[in-house]
């Protein structure tokens, strides 16, 4: 937290004022320092240099309720080039898109498409306290705030994503949104503090899906809503793909259930009112390589002769959104 543009003080003050989160607020400074430890993450000083290079600009309009989250205002051509270069210093940008003063950060994922698929199904976020698990740079956190959430806490253990959040926060200046450098394991047990909890694109990375679902349930207040998005397969109750090797060239994919199986997991984990609200095939229009993410993307992860299969011969990525409530 030593870098002047990575300051959580205003957010921590808001957290301290929430009776359900005040105790955690006392633990957070040490957890944040551990998650942004330059001795552990050798690239941090370079990313902090990129933050330092951001030009000082005045945000006249803040956009949190549009596909490109960002800020608008006056900017000179020289400042625009300086801004673009500093933001490029935080490559790769995975989730977005964003636009800052006319600079379009064309991220690997069109995360706005996912938001459009789920926003009309979930309970309205107005006035709610929200947790976004595995939030990346916080794109959906800003959309949640734009939808009226009172406080949005994103958590992600990848330091680069946290620094990207601070690049955005430098211009958006909203202490009610934070991305914290940690995983769900850092949450106090049985916190029961959030009205809505999101877990999107995380479950299949967990060795124990039931442990993850129970952690999500314990973070919710009674009557709170879980928004779960994950990879699934077509199939009946009880069917689940457990890739022996890689899946779509990812090595850390453990379980891809059918939607019926996933519903039964949620029921066993203690949720009620469980329903599937969307199923969508992931396309190379939604996840692709761009100048802001120049590494391999979905097109390279599929069978070149049959895009209905992954490179390993598994069913190509398909994602479902489920909603469930904590009793």
C-alpha positions in Angstrom: 0.0 0.0 0.0 3.0 2.2 0.0 2.4 3.6 -3.5 0.4 6.8 -3.4 -1.9 5.7 -6.2 -2.7 2.4 -4.4 -4.5 3.8 -1.4 -7.5 2.0 0.2 -8.0 4.5 3.1 -11.4 5.9 1.9 -12.7 2.4 1.2 -11.5 1.1 4.6 -13.4 4.0 6.3 -16.6 3.0 4.5 -16.0 -0.7 5.4 -15.5 0.3 9.1 -18.9 2.0 9.0 -20.7 -1.2 8.0 -21.5 -3.2 11.1 -21.2 -6.6 9.3 -17.8 -5.7 7.9 -16.1 -3.5 10.6 -14.3 -6.4 12.2 -12.8 -7.5 8.8 -11.8 -3.9 8.1 -9.4 -4.1 11.0 -7.7 -7.2 9.4 -7.6 -5.9 5.9 -4.5 -3.6 6.0 -2.2 -6.6 6.8 -4.0 -8.8 4.2 -3.6 -6.0 1.5 0.1 -5.6 2.3 0.7 -9.4 2.0 -1.2 -9.4 -1.3 0.9 -6.6 -2.7 4.2 -7.6 -1.4 7.0 -6.6 -3.9 9.3 -9.2 -2.5 6.8 -11.9 -3.5 5.7 -10.2 -6.8 8.7 -8.9 -8.6 6.7 -7.1 -11.3 5.0 -4.8 -8.9 7.6 -2.0 -9.1 7.3 -2.0 -12.9 3.5 -1.8 -12.7 3.7 0.9 -10.1 5.8 2.9 -12.5 3.0 2.6 -15.0 0.6 4.0 -12.4 3.0 6.9 -11.8 3.1 7.7 -15.5 -0.7 8.3 -15.7 -1.4 11.9 -16.6 -3.3 14.2 -14.3 -6.7 14.6 -15.9 -10.1 15.9 -14.7 -13.0 13.5 -15.1 -16.0 15.5 -16.2 -18.2 12.4 -16.8 -18.0 9.0 -15.2 -19.5 6.0 -17.1 -20.3 3.0 -15.0 -23.6 2.0 -16.6 -22.4 1.7 -20.2 -20.5 -1.2 -22.0 -17.2 0.8 -21.8 -16.7 1.7 -18.1 -14.6 4.8 -17.8 -14.2 8.5 -17.6 -14.5 11.4 -20.1 -13.0 14.9 -20.1 -10.6 17.2 -21.8 -7.3 15.7 -22.9 -4.5 16.9 -25.2 -3.0 14.7 -27.9 0.2 14.5 -25.9 -1.7 13.4 -22.7 -3.6 10.9 -24.7 -0.4 9.2 -25.9 1.0 9.4 -22.4 -2.2 7.8 -21.0 -2.2 5.0 -23.6 1.4 4.2 -23.0 1.0 4.0 -19.2 -2.1 1.8 -19.6 -0.2 -0.5 -22.1 2.4 -0.9 -19.4 -0.2 -2.9 -17.5 -0.7 -5.5 -20.4 -2.4 -7.9 -20.6 -6.0 -6.6 -20.0 -8.3 -9.5 -19.7 -11.8 -8.2 -18.6 -13.5 -5.1 -19.8 -13.9 -3.0 -22.0 -12.9 0.3 -20.6 -12.5 3.8 -22.1 -10.6 6.6 -20.4 -10.6 10.0 -22.1 -11.0 8.5 -25.5 -8.5 5.7 -25.0 -10.4 2.4 -25.6 -9.0 -0.5 -23.7 -10.2 -3.4 -25.9 -9.8 -6.2 -23.5 -9.6 -9.9 -24.3 -13.1 -10.5 -22.9 -16.3 -8.7 -23.9 -17.4 -8.8 -20.2 -20.3 -6.5 -21.0 -21.9 -9.4 -22.9 -21.9 -11.5 -19.7 -23.4 -8.6 -17.8 -26.2 -8.2 -20.3 -27.0 -11.9 -20.0 -27.5 -11.7 -16.2 -28.5 -8.2 -15.2 -32.2 -8.5 -15.8 -32.5 -11.8 -13.9 -30.8 -11.0 -10.6 -32.3 -9.1 -7.7 -31.9 -5.4 -8.2 -28.6 -4.2 -6.7 -29.8 -0.8 -5.5 -28.6 -0.2 -2.0 -27.0 -3.6 -1.7 -23.6 -4.6 -0.3 -22.0 -6.8 -3.0 -19.0 -9.2 -3.2 -17.4 -10.2 -6.5 -15.1 -13.2 -6.1 -12.3 -13.5 -8.7 -13.2 -10.2 -10.1 -10.1 -9.5 -12.2 -9.5 -5.8 -12.7 -13.0 -5.1 -11.5 -15.0 -4.5 -14.6 -18.2 -6.1 -13.2 -17.6 -4.3 -9.9 -18.0 -1.0 -11.6 -21.1 -2.2 -13.4 -22.6 -3.3 -10.1 -21.9 0.1 -8.7 -23.5 1.6 -11.8 -26.6 -0.5 -11.1 -26.9 1.1 -7.7 -25.0 -1.1 -5.3 -24.0 0.8 -2.1 -20.7 -1.0 -1.6 -18.8 -3.3 -3.9 -16.0 -5.5 -2.7 -14.0 -7.3 -5.4 -11.4 -9.9 -4.5 -8.7 -11.3 -6.8 -5.3 -12.7 -5.8 -3.6 -11.5 -9.1 -1.6 -8.3 -8.3 -1.6 -7.1 -11.9 -5.5 -7.0 -11.9 -5.4 -5.0 -8.7 -3.0 -2.4 -10.2 -5.3 -2.2 -13.3 -8.1 -1.4 -10.9 -6.1 1.4 -9.4 -5.4 2.8 -12.8 -9.2 3.1 -13.3 -9.8 4.2 -9.8 -7.3 7.1 -10.3 -9.9 8.6 -12.7 -13.2 7.2 -11.5 -12.5 8.1 -7.8 -15.3 6.1 -6.1 -14.4 4.7 -2.7 -17.5 2.5 -2.7 -15.7 0.2 -5.1 -12.5 -1.7 -4.2 -10.6 -4.7 -5.7 -8.6 -6.4 -2.9 -5.5 -8.6 -3.5 -6.7 -11.8 -2.1 -8.8 -15.0 -2.7 -11.9 -16.1 -1.0 -9.9 -18.0 1.6 -9.0 -14.6 3.1 -12.6 -13.8 4.1 -13.5 -14.3 7.7 -15.4 -17.5 8.2 -19.2 -17.2 8.3 -19.0 -13.5 7.5 -22.7 -13.3 6.5 -22.3 -9.7 5.4 -23.2 -9.5 1.7 -26.6 -9.1 0.1 -25.4 -10.4 -3.3 -22.3 -12.6 -4.0 -21.0 -13.1 -7.5 -18.7 -16.0 -8.5 -18.2 -15.8 -12.2 -15.6 -18.0 -14.0 -14.2 -19.4 -10.8 -15.9 -22.7 -9.8 -14.2 -24.9 -12.4 -10.8 -23.7 -11.1 -11.6 -25.0 -7.6 -10.4 -28.5 -6.6 -13.4 -28.8 -4.3 -16.5 -27.2 -5.8 -18.5 -27.9 -2.6 -16.0 -26.0 -0.4 -16.3 -23.0 -2.8 -20.1 -23.1 -2.8 -20.2 -23.2 1.0 -17.7 -20.3 1.3 -20.0 -18.3 -1.0 -23.1 -19.2 1.1 -21.3 -18.2 4.3 -20.5 -14.8 2.9 -24.2 -14.0 2.3 -26.7 -12.6 4.7 -29.8 -14.7 5.2 -32.0 -14.2 2.2 -29.0 -13.0 0.1 -28.5 -14.0 -3.5 -25.7 -15.9 -5.2 -25.0 -15.2 -8.9 -23.0 -18.2 -10.2 -21.5 -18.3 -13.7 -19.3 -21.3 -14.7 -18.4 -23.7 -17.5 -20.9 -26.5 -18.0 -21.5 -29.5 -20.3 -24.6 -30.8 -21.9 -25.9 -33.8 -19.9 -28.2 -35.3 -17.4 -28.3 -35.1 -13.6 -25.1 -36.7 -12.2 -23.1 -36.1 -15.4 -19.8 -34.1 -15.0 -16.6 -33.8 -17.0 -13.4 -34.1 -15.1 -10.6 -33.5 -17.6 -7.6 -35.7 -17.0 -5.2 -33.3 -18.7 -5.9 -29.8 -19.8 -9.2 -28.3 -20.8 -9.1 -25.6 -23.6 -5.3 -25.4 -22.8 -6.0 -24.6 -19.2 -4.3 -26.8 -16.7 -6.4 -25.9 -13.6 -9.8 -27.0 -14.7 -11.3 -29.6 -12.3 -15.1 -30.0 -12.8 -17.5 -29.2 -15.6 -21.0 -30.4 -14.5 -24.2 -30.4 -16.4 -26.7 -27.7 -15.3 -28.8 -30.3 -13.6 -25.8 -31.6 -11.7 -24.8 -28.0 -10.8 -28.3 -27.4 -9.4 -28.0 -30.5 -7.2 -24.6 -29.3 -6.0 -26.1 -25.9 -5.0 -29.0 -27.7 -3.2 -26.5 -29.9 -1.3 -24.5 -26.8 -0.4 -27.5 -25.3 1.4 -29.0 -23.0 -1.2 -32.7 -22.7 -2.2 -34.7 -21.2 -5.1 -32.1 -22.4 -7.5 -32.6 -21.7 -11.2 -30.7 -21.5 -14.5 -31.2 -18.2 -16.1 -28.8 -18.4 -19.1 -26.7 -20.8 -21.1 -24.4 -19.5 -23.8 -21.6 -20.9 -26.0 -18.5 -18.8 -25.7 -17.5 -17.5 -29.1 -14.3 -16.0 -30.5 -16.2 -12.7 -30.7 -16.6 -12.7 -26.9 -13.1 -13.9 -26.0 -10.3 -13.0 -28.4 -6.8 -11.6 -28.8 -6.5 -7.8 -29.1 -3.6 -5.3 -29.0 -4.4 -5.0 -25.2 -4.1 -8.8 -24.7 -1.6 -10.2 -27.3 -1.3 -13.7 -26.0 -3.2 -16.8 -27.2 -7.0 -16.6 -26.7 -10.0 -18.8 -27.4 -9.3 -19.2 -31.2 -6.0 -21.0 -30.3 -7.7 -23.1 -27.6 -10.2 -24.8 -29.9 -9.8 -27.7 -32.4 -8.8 -25.9 -35.6 -10.9 -28.4 -37.7 -13.9 -28.4 -35.4 -14.7 -25.3 -33.2 -17.3 -27.4 -31.3 -14.4 -29.1 -29.6 -11.5 -27.8 -27.5 -7.9 -28.5 -28.7 -8.0 -31.6 -26.5 -11.2 -33.0 -27.9 -13.6 -32.0 -25.1 -16.8 -30.1 -25.7 -16.1 -26.4 -26.4 -16.6 -23.9 -23.6 -20.3 -23.3 -22.7 -21.3 -21.2 -19.7 -24.3 -21.1 -17.5 -25.6 -18.5 -15.1 -27.5 -19.7 -12.1 -29.2 -17.8 -9.3 -29.7 -19.2 -5.8 -30.6 -17.9 -2.3 -29.3 -18.5 1.2 -32.1 -19.5 3.5 
